[in-house]
Amino acid sequence: MSKVVRLGPVEAARRGDVARPVRVGLVGAGVFGGYHASKFAASGAARLVGAYDPDAAAATRLVSKVGEGEAFPSFEALADACDAIVVASPASTHAMVARKALEAGRHTLVEKPLALTGVEARALARLAADTGVVLQVGHQERLVFAAMGLMSTPERPRRIEAVRAGPRSPDGRCEDVSVVFDLMIHDLDLAAELFGGEASTASAYGRSAHTERLDEATAELVFPAGTARLTASRCAPARRRQMRIDYPSGRVEIDFLTREVINDTPFDIRVDVSETLPDPLKAADEAFLAAITGGAASPITGGVGARAAGLAELVETSAAVAVAA
């Protein structure tokens, strides 16, 4: 049985030899919504048609600030006006909004996490493939790691240790999900990519501090090529962002805040990538546009996002069992 692929607006336009910028719509007028809006409004390959947010005043403020587009009264009205949708709504709504966007045949960029379960995330990746549209997930830190040279080392790590911690957000941003889906998911994605596979087991523990969810968690994960110990906190007294990667030939230790590195491997690892990658979010957004127009495959696919979501679910479930014990 042949697969039915629905032709999206961009592809339909090209079949008629009509060239125009990709019309991008935004769902979610919060902090990250504003970041994405600025990038697409400044891109010559896109036209920001506007934004939708249940808080209509927030959507109005956003489009007024970037000076492009309009505030739409509903998701459906926004989807009708655009070729691609950026989902920057609260994390707990990502899967629902992404599904609506994909079912409407729109190319979709979803901030992390793609979903709060591996099953739902993988279903979204399949839906994108079945409908023939681009699904990209906001794990743009992997672009930074690629620019640093960490994604192209000739050896797989044996062990990874990472800490990603900071104080509580003053406005309570991202507290609709646990710290695992808020912060640790970045390092889960990076570890899986560096090890080149899925984790087989995870042992985790954590605690709640200012929400009903985990605000601090530590996980030990076993991958086919090695192990990872990851810690994430949004109740720490100060910011910490560090990683140690042990290879057969040596170690790399990185402090991402001070940009200090210890490297006794033979690999060329660059911590300061400001010249080659001055704006990772802009690079990710432009990669999304390139994938839509056929310029290149997306570097952060739905499958990547699904793997990270599945690992986060594995860690969160293990931590919940430990807390209940």
C-alpha positions, 0 to 999 in steps of 0.5 A, spaced: 500 500 500 503 506 497 503 512 502 499 518 502 503 524 502 499 531 503 502 537 499 504 542 504 503 550 502 510 551 500 511 545 496 504 546 492 507 553 491 513 550 488 510 545 484 506 552 481 513 555 480 512 560 485 518 562 489 516 566 496 519 566 503 516 561 508 510 563 512 512 562 519 507 562 525 508 562 532 504 558 538 506 561 544 508 568 546 513 567 552 520 568 552 522 563 547 517 565 543 519 572 543 526 569 541 524 565 535 519 571 533 525 575 532 529 570 528 524 569 523 522 576 522 529 578 521 530 572 516 530 573 508 528 566 507 521 567 512 516 572 513 513 572 520 505 572 519 504 572 526 502 569 533 497 565 537 497 565 544 491 564 549 493 570 552 491 575 546 494 581 549 501 577 550 501 575 542 499 582 541 505 585 545 510 580 541 508 582 534 508 589 536 515 588 539 518 585 533 514 589 528 511 584 524 505 579 523 499 580 527 496 576 533 491 571 531 484 569 535 485 561 534 490 556 532 486 554 526 486 561 524 494 561 524 495 555 521 491 557 515 495 563 514 502 559 514 506 554 511 510 552 518 509 553 525 513 554 531 511 551 538 514 555 543 508 554 548 509 551 555 512 544 555 506 540 557 502 543 551 508 541 546 505 534 544 498 537 543 500 543 539 505 539 535 500 534 533 495 539 531 500 542 527 502 536 523 495 534 522 494 540 519 500 539 514 504 544 517 512 544 517 513 544 525 519 546 529 517 544 537 521 547 543 524 541 547 521 537 550 517 534 543 513 530 548 512 528 555 513 520 553 517 516 549 510 513 546 507 520 544 514 523 541 515 517 537 508 517 534 509 525 532 515 523 529 512 518 525 506 522 523 511 527 520 514 522 516 507 520 514 505 527 512 511 529 508 513 535 513 519 537 517 519 536 524 524 539 528 526 539 535 529 545 539 535 541 541 540 546 538 545 545 543 547 539 539 549 544 534 554 548 539 557 541 540 558 540 533 562 546 532 566 545 538 568 538 535 565 533 540 560 530 535 566 528 530 571 525 535 574 518 532 572 515 539 566 514 543 566 516 550 567 511 556 563 515 561 560 522 561 559 526 567 555 533 567 552 538 571 546 543 569 544 547 575 541 554 577 537 558 581 529 558 580 527 562 575 524 568 578 517 568 573 516 560 574 518 559 567 518 551 565 515 549 572 509 545 568 514 540 567 520 536 572 527 539 572 528 532 568 524 535 562 526 542 563 534 542 564 536 534 564 533 533 557 539 537 554 544 533 557 540 526 555 540 528 548 547 530 548 549 523 551 545 519 547 548 522 541 556 522 543 555 515 545 551 513 539 545 509 542 539 509 547 540 507 554 538 500 556 537 502 564 537 508 568 537 509 576 535 516 578 533 520 584 531 527 586 527 531 590 522 537 590 523 544 592 518 549 590 514 545 585 510 538 586 515 536 581 522 534 581 526 540 582 533 536 582 535 530 579 541 525 578 541 519 574 546 514 572 544 511 565 548 505 561 549 506 554 552 500 549 558 504 549 559 507 556 555 510 562 553 517 564 552 521 570 547 527 569 545 532 575 540 537 573 537 542 578 533 549 578 534 550 586 541 551 586 544 557 589 548 559 583 549 557 576 553 551 574 554 548 567 560 543 566 561 536 563 567 531 563 567 526 557 572 520 558 575 517 552 579 511 551 585 516 549 584 521 555 579 526 558 575 533 556 573 537 562 569 543 560 566 549 564 561 552 559 560 558 564 568 560 564 569 557 558 575 553 561 577 546 558 582 541 560 583 536 554 589 531 554 586 527 548 589 528 541 582 531 539 581 539 537 576 541 542 574 548 541 570 551 547 569 558 544 565 557 538 562 565 537 566 566 531 563 559 527 557 559 531 555 566 533 547 565 534 545 557 535 538 559 535 538 563 529 542 557 526 537 552 528 531 556 525 535 557 519 536 550 518 529 549 519 527 553 513 533 550 509 529 543 511 523 546 508 525 548 502 529 542 500 536 546 502 538 540 507 536 535 512 534 538 518 540 537 523 535 536 529 529 531 527 523 528 530 527 522 531 532 525 535 527 529 539 523 522 541 529 519 543 531 525 548 523 524 550 524 517 551 530 517 556 527 523 560 521 519 561 526 513 563 529 517 568 523 521 571 520 514 572 526 511 576 526 518 580 519 517 582 520 510 584 526 512 588 522 518 591 516 514 593 520 508 596 
